[in-house]
Amino acid sequence: MGDLRKGLAGALVGLAMAGAAHAAEAPPFKLIRSDEDYGYLAKVPDKTGLDALRYIPIGDAGYLSLGGEARLRVDSIDAPRFGLGGEQADTFALTRFLLSADLHLGDAVRVYGELGVHRDIGKKDPPSSTDRDGLDAQVLFVDLKPADGWRVRLGRQELSFNATQRFIAVREAPNIRQSFDGARITREAGPLKLDAFYLEPVLIQQGAFNDTRNRAQRFYGLYGQARLSPHASLDLYVLELDRDGVKFGAVTGDERRTSLGARLAGTHGPFDYDTEAMLQGGRFAGRTIRAWGGSAAGGYTLAAPWRPRLGLRLDVGSGDRNPNDGRLETFNPLFPKGAYFNETSLTSWSNLVALRPSLGLSPRKDLTLEASYMIRRRETGEDAIYLQPSAALAPVGNDHAKAVGDAAVLDATWQATRNLKIQGQLAHQSAGEAVRRLGGHAVDLAALFVQLRF
């Protein structure tokens, strides 16, 4: 506990000191920092705050932008994995430090790099693959623009195609974000955007400058987006995920999975909606893959103080109904957003039916609150209960109970300044019949995030 207190104190002091400096009227930070562009500062004669770091002129047409992030996450959980496998209560911290440099050599060439250091403090269990890493390149790519509307990106990069990030996410909630090595070509023409990519996930190794691409996995495909109107968009995509030596149930083999999907999202007056569906086919260890998943979400925002939003979301992912029929029906969520359900990591898209009503409030422009309740079942009792991202809680047994348990969650986000954001979550995950029969019990989690960006 002494190391934990010292680590927390040091991180908070650093955040407070760095938060004292900020620039006025700058645009909000983006989830993927490489999407930011501070070229507009070339036309600002009187730069303030950290503008001197955001725009450093180089020659007649180039410039360099510097940025960074310090993030502290503190978790207190009383029963990881529903208390199964001898898991004990734990309170620990995760720290993330990133420093970025964005070099623009005119309009046609850009080099972007981001170094990161990640640490876990006071954790009882050995660090997970996303907890700890020495100094390494989180992002490092070259952008080439051969013509208007075209971009070729080569190197290490983060990937996200829409704000919801159900199945392709940057993995923001865990300590180490998801990066890929490879190539991506983007074509934009008016309301249309098309991405073609061939990438391999980065394999995290805890030393310094030794992260490499995972040669046992390949992720490639086409992703198209169309702005149907100022208030609606449609996404269509075909994705291929090839993985060698993976395990489903008691079988280990090579997975070749093709995903066809569509997403429709938008607003209509006080209503908002976001729907997505995915069909999966392919082969796994000599078996035919036939899986599916998706979500239907909507909300209504009242014209009243605190802008109450009533929301309802249904999330589903198929499970394997018969392990001996020559088919694999377990849905693979690819690279999902871990905190899509909540911060407990106890819920995956695989073999899932989840209904989630919610109430959101905005007492102030910089403060949002949300209370939600998720009712969770297995899609089929013949398949396992899955944890994030798609790991079986226990081998499939003779018990076919579907009730996994319900989750009551309170979320709060305070954007204290442009640079400083504080988030918190309280979650209670009950143990349904399917978990209790395994010997598991309810889980309580408290999580705090303090994030400083510049």
N, C-alpha and C positions, 0 to 999 in steps of 0.2 A: 504493500500500500504506500510505502514511502516513495518508491519510484513513480507511482501513479500520481501522487500529490505534486511532486517536483515537476513532472512532465506537464501536468495540467497548468500549474502556475506559470511555467515558462512560456507555454503556448498562448495563454491568455494575455500575458504581458506583451508578447510580440504582436498580438492582434490589436491590442489597445494602442500601442505606439504607432503601428502602421496605419490604423484607421484615422489618425489625426490629420493626415494629408489626403485631400481628395479634390477632384476638379469639378467645377460647377457646370451644369447643363450638358454634361456628356451623355451619350446614349446609354441605355442599360447594358450590362454585360450579357453576353450570350452563353448558352449552355456549352457550346463548342467554341472555345476562345479563338480558334483559327478562322471562324466565320466573321469576326470583327474586322472593321476597316476604319482606320483613323486617318485616311488620306484627306478627309475634309478639313483637317487642321492646317493644311497648306494655305488655306484662304482665311485663316483666323489670325489677325495681326497681333492681338494681345492674348497670348496663351497664359493660362493660370493653372494652379495646382500641379498635377502630374502630367500636364500636356507636354512638358519638355521631354518626358520619357516616352510618351505615346507617339510623338512625331519628331524624329531626328533627321533632318534633311541630308541626303547623300547625292551629290552631283546636281544635275538640272532636273531630273525626273524621278529620282529614287528617294526612299526614306526607310528608316528603321523604327519599329515600335517595340517597346519593352513592356512586359506585364508579368503578373504572377498571382499566386493564390496561397493562402495558408488556411487550412481547414482542420478543425478539431471535432471529432465525433466521440461522444461518451455514451456507452451502453450499460444498462443494468438489467439483467435478465435472470429470472429465478429458475428456469427449467429449459435450457436449450434442447432442441429435438424432443420436445414434450417430456423431458426427463428420462428418455430411454438411453440405454447403453451406459448407465452410470454418469450421465451428464450432471454437473453441479451448477448451482447459482454462480454468477460471475458479474463483476463490474470492471470494465476496462475502457481504455481510450485508444483511438486511432488518430494518427496525425498525417496530414498530407501537405507537402510543400512543393509548389510548382513555380518554375521561372521560364518565361517564354520570350522569344525574339522573333520578330516578323520583318523580314527584309524584302522590300519591293525594289526591283531593278527595272524601273519603267513599268509599262502596262503589260508586258508579255512574260515576264519571269518573276517568280516569287519563291523565296525560301523561308519556310517556317519551322521552328524547332521549339520543343518544350522539354525541359529537364525536370525530373521528379524524384523526391525522396519520400518514402512511406514507412511509418513505424507503428507498431502496436505496443501499448504500455499497460502492464499489469494484467495481461490476459492469462488465465489458467491453462487453457488448452493451447497446443502448438498453433502458431499462426496459420491461417488459411492461405490459399494461393493469392487472395486479393487483399491481404492485410499488410504485408511487409515486402519492401524491395529497397535495395541500395540505390545510389545515384545512377539513373538510367534515362534513356530517351523515351519519354512518354509519347511524343509526336516528333516526327522529322520527315518532311516531305518537300518536294519541289513542284510548283505549279507552273505549267506552260500554257499560254493562251495563243494558239496559232492563228485564230480568227475570231471575229466578234461572235459571242454566244457559245464558244467552245472552250473547254478547259480540260487539260490532262494533268492528273495528280499522281505522282510517283513517290512511293516511300511509306513511312509509318504514319497512320492517320486514324482518326476517330470517325465513326459512321452513325448517322441518324438521318432519317428521311422525313419524319413528321414529329409533331410535338408530343404525341401520345407515347411513342416508343414502345409499343407492346412487344414487338418481336425483334426489333433491331434497336439497341440502346447503347448509350455511352457508359452504362453502369456507374451512374453518379453516386448512388447511395453507399456502396462499398468503398473501401479506402482507395483501391487502385482501379482506375477507369479502364474500359475495354479499348484496346488498340488493335489495328490490323496492319500487316505489311503487304504491299502490292500496288495495283494500279486501278485508277478510277477515271473514266471519261464522262464528262458532263456536257450536255447540249441544252441550251435554253433558247426558246423562241417564243416571245410573247407570253401567253398564259401556260405554255407547255414546257415541261422539263423532263429530260430523260437521262438516267444514269446507267452506265454499264461498268461493271467492276469485277475484278478477280483478286481476292484477298486471302491471306492466311492469318488466323488469330495470333497475337503475340503471346509467347510462352514466357510467363514471369518466373525469373530465377532470382534468388534473394541477394546475390552479389551485386557488384557495381559494373555497369556497362556490359552485361552478359545476357540480357533479354533477347530472345531470338524468335523467329516465326515458328509456329507449330506446323511442322512438315506433315503431321498426321491428319491435318484438317485443311479443307479448302472451301471457301465460301465465294460464290460468284453468281451473277445474275443481271437482270434488267429491272429497273424501277422507274415507272413513269408517273408523273403528276400533272394534273390539269386543273387550272382554276376555272371552275364552271361559271362563277359569278363573284362579285366582291365578298360574298358571304358563304360560299360553298366550294369544296374541292373534292376531286376524285383521284385516287391512287390505284394503279394496277401494276402488278409485279409478278415475276417468275424468278425464283431463287433456288439455288442448288447448294446443299451442304453435304460434303463428303467427309466422313470421319473413319479412321482406321482403328480397329481394336477397341470398340466401345461395347458397353454392356447394357442389355435390356433384359430384366428378369434374371434368369440363370444362364442366359446365352450371351456369349461374347463373339463379336464379328465385325465386319466392315459395313458401314452404313452409307448408302447413296440415296439421299432424300431430296426430292423435288417438291417445292411449295409454290402453289398458285394462289394469289391473294388479291383482294380488293378492299379498299377503304373509302368510305364516304363520310365527310364531316362538314359541319358548318353551323350557322345560326339562322334563325328566323324570328326576328323581334326578340322577345324574352326567352325564346326556346334555343337550346343548343343540343347538338347530337353528334355522335361519333360512333360509327359502326364499322366493323372489319370482320372479314371471314377468310379462312385459309384452308385449302385442300392439299393433302400431302400424299405423294406416291413414291415409288422407288423400290429398293431392295435392301434387306438386312440379313446377313448370314444365311442366304438362300431363301429367305422369306420375302413375301410381297408386302410392301408398306401400303396401308390404307388408313389414313388418319385425317382428322379435321379439328379445327378450333376456331374460335372467334369471340366477338364481343358486340353487344348492343348497349349503348349508353346514351343517356339524355338528361336534360335538366331544364328547370324553369326558374328564372331569376325575377323575384318580385320587385316592383318599384316601391320600395319601402326603406326606412332607415336600416342601415347595416346591409342592405342589398341581399336579403336571404335567397339562397339558391337551393332548391329541392332537386336532388339527383337520384337516379336509379340506374344500376348497371348490372348486366348479366354477362358473365364470362364462362365459357365452356371450352373443354379440351377433351378429346376422346381418350379412352383407355382400351387396353387389350382384353377382349372378352374371352378369348380361348388361346392359351399359349401353345396349343398343339394342333392348330388348324392351318399352319403354314403361312399365317399372316401376322404382321405386327401392326396393331391399331393404336399404339400409344403415341399421342401427339407430342412432337418435339417443338418447343417454342423458340428454337434457334438461339438468339442472343437477347433474351428478354430484359425488360426493365425490372430490376430486383425489387424496388419499392413500389411497384405497381399496385400490389395488394396491401402491404404494410412492411414495417422494418423488421419483423420477426424472422424472415426467411423461411417460414413454415409452409408457405403456399406456392405451388407451382401450377403452370397451365396443364401439365400432364394429368389425365384422368380426373378432370375437375368439372364441377358445376358450382358456381358461386353467384349468389344474388346479393347486391350491395346497395341498400338505400343510404342516402347521406343528406346532411344539412350543412351548407356552407354560409359563413357570415363574413362581412368586411366592415368591422367597426370604424376603421380608418383606411385611407388609401394605401398605407404601408403595412397594414395588418390584416391577415386572413386567418379564419378559424374554420375547422370542419369536424363534425362528428359523424361517424359512419358505423354501420353494423353489417358484417358479412356473414351470410349463412352458407356454409360450405359442405358439399357432399362429394363422394366419389362418383364419377360418371358410370363406372361399372365396379361392382364388388369383386370382380375376377382379377383386377389389376391392383397395384400397390398404391399407397399414399405417397405422394411425391413432395419433396421439399425443393427449394430453389437450388439451381435453376431447373433441374429435372432429375433429382437424386431420390431413389426409393428410401422411405423411412425404415422399412423392414422388408424382408422377402415376402412374397405373396404366399399366404397360408390358406387355411380352409375357412376362415371367417370372411363372410361376404357383406358385413355391415357397411353401409354407405356413409353414415353420418360421421364426418371428421371433427366437426366442432365449429362454433361461431366465434367471430372476432369483433369486439367492440373497440373502436379506435378514436382517439382525440388527437387532432393535428393543429399546430399553430405555426405561422410563419410571420416574422417581423423583419421587413426590409428597413433596418434602422437608418442606413444611409445608402447611397449608391454602392459603396464599397463593402458594407458590412451587413450580412444577413444572419439571422438567428432562427433556427427551427427546432421544434420539439414534438415528440410523439409519445403518447401513452397508449399501450395496447394490452388488452386482455383476450387471450385465445383460450376458449374452453376446450375440453376434451370430449369429443363425441364418442359414440359407442365403438366405432372402429378403432379409435386411439386407445380407449380404456381397455379393450380386449388385448391390446399389445402390452399393457402395463403402463401406458403413458398417462399424464395428468395435465391440468391446465397450466398455462404459461402467462406470466406478466412481464412486460417490457417497458422500460423508460429509455428514450433516446434523445440526445441533445446534439445539435449541430451548430457550430459557430464558424462562419465562413467569411474570410476577408479576401477581396480581390482588388487588384490595382492594375 
